[in-house]
């Protein structure tokens, strides 16, 4: 019937018990290579010259047509989701990089009083990872609440698909850590005396 509809029970009856003119859908399993539509029409005409063939479709084509509207809606949603993820990634990277860059003086003070670079780097990255995971948890919770509105537009996946959500969270967390790594590395190369004098 259709890929997005549940299967229903069917009862097959011999063609001979049908009375009068009937419209039939006939399933043909052709030999390989598959015959052309014209060859199928000729074969039907030889079997019954009175038969009128309205149309011939491949099963795959018929099934694909049954979800065309859903496929288009899914394509639009995927495009918006990809654009949203891109904008979010750029915004997250810029925000985290800005916040960490603002801590250059703090990093300089830590280095000046004897902190090792690896300890400072680990401290900043741990704080960033904690904030990223907290944001991801809040975002996933809010997403689950809104996801039910998308269920009717999706086919083949659930709105709360864990693989998709996990991939998005992982990507954003990696971006956040990378965004913190770059300015931290730059700040650790700054002379502590010059960083302290700049304020």
N, C-alpha and C positions, 0 to 999 in steps of 0.2 A: 504494500500500500504506500508507505512512505517511511523514510528513515527516522523521522521525528515523531512517529505515531506508534503506540503499542501494538503488538501483534494481536490479531483476533482469531477466534476459532473458525475454520473453514470446513465445509463438508463437500466432498467431490461426488458428483452424480454422473452416471453415464449420459453422454450426449443424446442417446436414443430416447430417453424418457422425457426429454423436453418437448413441449408442444408449441407449434406456431413459430413465427419469426422471432428470433432471439438475437441479442447482441452478445457476442462472446469476446473475451480476452484470451487469446491462445498463447501459451508459452512454448517457444521453440528452442530446443537445444541443438544447435547446428554442429555439423562436423567441422573439423579444422581443414582448410581455412573457412571462415564464416562466409556464407553466400551473401550476395548483394540483396538489397531490398527488392529490386526488380525480379531477381530469381525467386525470391520468396513469394512475390505476388503471382508469378507464373505458376508456381507449384500449387498455390491455393486455387487458382482458376482451373487447373487441371482436375483437382480434387472435387471442386464444386463450382461450376461456371456461374451460378447465381450469387455466390458470395461476394459481398462488397467489403473491400479492405479499407478501413478508414485511415489507419496509420500504422507504421511499424517503428517501434522504438527498441533500443537495447535496454536491458534491465538496468545496467549501470547508469545510462542516460536518464531513465525514468526516475530512478532513486535520487540522482543528483538534482533533477528538476524539483523534486519534492521538498528539498531544503534550500532552494535558491534564495528565498527571502531571508531565511535564517543565516545563510552563508554571508549574504551582503551585510546584514546587521552585525554579524560577528566580525567581518572585515573592518567595518566602521569603528566598532568598539575597540578592536585591536589597534587600529591606527591612533585613536585617541589615547588609549592606554600607553602605547609606545611613546607618543609625544609627551604625555604626562610624566612618564618615567624619566624621559630625557630632561625635561624642565626641572623635575625634582632632583635629578642627579647633579645638574649644573648648580642649582640653588644650594643644595646640601654641601657640595664641594666648596663653593664660594663662602658660605656662612661659616663652616668649620675652619677653613683656612684663615678667614678674617679673625675669628675668635682666638685661634692659636697664635696668630701673628701679633695680636694685641698683648699677648702674654710674654713677649720678648724680654721685657724688663724683669719679670718674675723669673724667667729661665736664666737670665744673666745673673740675678742675685743668687739663685741656687748654685750655679757654677762657681760664682765668686766665693761662696762659703764652703766649697769643697765637694759639691755633688758631682758624681761622675756622669758623663754624657749618656751612658746607657741607662742609668737610673732615671735621669730626667726624661729621656725618650720613652721609657717604659711607663712612667707616671702619666705623661701626656696621652699616650696611646691607650692606656687602660681607661682613663677618664673619658676619652672619645668613644671607645667601644661600649662602655656602660651607657653613655648617653644615646648612642646609636641603637643599642638593643632596647632601651626603654622607649625610645621613639617608635621602634618597630613594633613593640608589644602594643602600644596605644593605637598605632595605625592599623594593625591587624584586627584588634578588637572593634574599632570603628568600621573597618572594611567588612567584617562579618555581619555587622548589623545592617549595612547597606546592600550586602551581596544578594539578598533574597529578591531584590527588585530586578536583578539581571538574569535570574534563572530562566525566565521565559524566553530570553533572547539567545541563550547559549545552547549549543548542541555538541554532545560528545564529551564535555567537561562540566564540572560543577563550578558554581560561582566561588566556592570556598576551596578550590583545588590547591592542595598543600604544596604540590611541586611548583606551581606558578608563584604562590605567595612566598615560598622558601627561596626561590631564585631571586625574586625582587628584593627580599630582605637581605640576602647575602650580597647582592650587587651594591645596595645602598650602604651596607656596613663596610664593605671593602673600600668604597669611595670615601666614606667618612674617615677611615683610618689613613688612607692615602692622603686625603686633604690635610690631616693633622701631621702626617709624617714630613711633608715638604716644608712647611714653615718652621717646624721644630728643628729639622736638620739645618735650615738656614740660620735660625736663631742661635744654635749651638756653635756656629762658625763665627758669630759676632764676638768681638772682644768685649768681655764683661765691663771693663772700665768705660769704654765708649758707649755701651748701651745704658749704663747707669748715668753717665754725664748728659745723655740726650734728653733726659727729663729734668 
